[in-house]
């Protein structure tokens, strides 16, 4: 049995693997991760391929991060 993700980076990585995308609002509400851009930066440095798409709803712009390829062990 694998153990549950423990760090915010692990939780966001698991979310990307299972759901394929995440926004800052989802990261805040689900994992209390307020620095999603930094988490994505760190995952990219570890070899994850993640695209950023800028979206707009009403007058609010926000990023959606989409997993292209997870890091392979």
C-alpha positions as CSV (number, residue, x, y, z in Angstrom):
1,X,0.0,0.0,0.0
2,X,1.4,3.4,-0.9
3,X,1.3,6.1,1.6
4,X,-0.6,9.3,1.1
5,X,1.3,12.4,-0.2
6,X,2.6,14.4,2.7
7,X,4.1,17.6,1.4
8,X,2.3,20.3,-0.6
9,X,4.6,19.5,-3.5
10,X,3.6,15.8,-3.2
11,X,0.0,16.7,-3.0
12,X,0.0,18.9,-6.1
13,X,2.1,16.3,-8.0
14,X,-0.5,13.6,-7.1
15,X,-3.3,16.0,-8.1
16,X,-1.6,16.6,-11.5
17,X,-1.1,12.9,-12.1
18,X,-4.7,12.0,-11.3
19,X,-6.6,15.1,-12.5
20,X,-4.1,16.4,-15.2
21,X,-4.6,20.1,-14.3
22,X,-4.8,22.5,-11.4
23,X,-5.4,26.2,-10.7
24,X,-4.2,28.3,-7.8
25,X,-7.7,28.4,-6.3
26,X,-7.9,24.6,-6.3
27,X,-4.4,24.3,-4.7
28,X,-5.5,26.8,-2.0
29,X,-8.8,25.2,-1.3
30,X,-7.7,21.5,-1.5
31,X,-4.1,21.6,-0.1
32,X,-3.7,25.0,1.5
33,X,-0.9,25.6,-1.0
34,X,-0.7,29.4,-1.6
35,X,2.5,29.3,-3.7
36,X,1.4,27.1,-6.6
37,X,3.7,28.8,-9.1
38,X,6.7,28.0,-6.9
39,X,5.5,24.4,-6.6
40,X,5.2,24.1,-10.4
41,X,8.6,25.7,-10.8
42,X,10.1,23.0,-8.6
43,X,8.3,20.2,-10.3
44,X,9.6,21.5,-13.7
45,X,13.1,21.6,-12.3
46,X,12.7,17.9,-11.3
47,X,11.8,17.0,-14.9
48,X,8.0,17.4,-15.0
49,X,6.6,18.8,-18.3
50,X,3.8,21.2,-17.3
51,X,2.2,23.8,-19.6
52,X,0.7,27.0,-18.3
53,X,-2.5,28.4,-19.9
54,X,-3.7,31.8,-18.9
55,X,-7.5,32.0,-18.6
56,X,-9.9,34.9,-17.9
57,X,-13.2,34.9,-16.1
58,X,-15.0,38.2,-16.0
59,X,-12.0,40.6,-15.3
60,X,-9.9,38.1,-13.4
61,X,-6.9,36.4,-15.1
62,X,-5.4,33.2,-13.7
63,X,-3.1,30.4,-14.7
64,X,-4.1,26.8,-15.2
65,X,-1.3,24.3,-15.1
66,X,-1.7,21.2,-17.3
67,X,0.4,18.1,-16.9
68,X,2.0,16.9,-20.1
69,X,4.4,14.4,-18.7
70,X,5.2,13.4,-15.1
71,X,8.8,12.8,-14.1
72,X,9.8,9.2,-14.6
73,X,11.8,7.5,-11.9
